[in-house]
Amino acid sequence: MQLFIAFIISLTVTAVLIPPLAHWAPALGLSDRPGPRKVHLVLVPRIGGLAMAVGILVPLLASVDLVPPVAGLLIGLVILLV
């Protein structure tokens, strides 16, 4: 049951973050511009990974003890995010 609750929290956080981040993406320089080698014709926000990383971090920090393996996972996740 604890994993299901963590999944629901993660899904909710990610779904809530995507619309505002997509709105702010052009101002933050997090958009992919169209070009001759691209398929899209308009700006495409590139923020899905950021929203998913926050969606993973929130329930993880709320429900798991920070033992060394978990701390290593969090450090690796933050390094990949940056």
N, C-alpha and C positions, 0 to 999 in steps of 0.2 A: 504494500500500500504506500510506503514511503517513496518508492521509486515512481509510482504513478503520480503522486502529488508533486514531486520534483519535475516530472515531465510536463504536467499541466502548468506549473509556474514558469518553466522555461518557454513553453509554447506561448503563453500569455505575454511574457516580457518581450519576446521577439516580435510577436504580432503587433504589440503596442508601439514598439520603437521604430518599426519600418516606415510608417507614413511620415512622422516628423523628420526622420533622418533623410528620407527621400526628398522632402521639401527643402531641407537645408544643404543637401549634397552639392548643388552647383555653387553656392556661396562658399562652401568649405573646400572646393576644388576636388571633390570626390565623385566627379562625373566623367564618363567616357564620352569623348566627342566623336561625332561621325567623321569618317574619312574614306578615302578611296579603297582601303583594304577592310573596311568594316561593313557589317550587314545592316546595321541600324542607321536611320536617317535623322534621328533626334538625339539629344543628350540622354544618356542612360545612367541613373544613379548607381554607384558601386558601393553600397553600404550594407548589403545583406550579410557579409561576414562579420562586420562590426556588431550588428544587431544580434546575430546568432552567438557571438562570443559573450556578449553581455547576458544573453539569455541562458547560456551555460554557467557563467560565473555566479549569477545571483542565487540559483537554487543550490549550487555546489557549496558556496560559502555559508549558506543558511543551514544546510543539513549535514555536512560532513565535517568531522574533526580534522584539523590541520596537522596530520601526521606527515613525516618527511615524504612519503610517496605522493601524497595529495599535494603537498607544497611544490614538489617538483613538477607535477602536472600543471598546476596553476602558473608557475614560472614559465614553463614551456608554452602554454597557451598565450600568455601575455607577450612573450618574445615573438611568436608567430603572428600575433595580432598587429604588433608594431611593424 
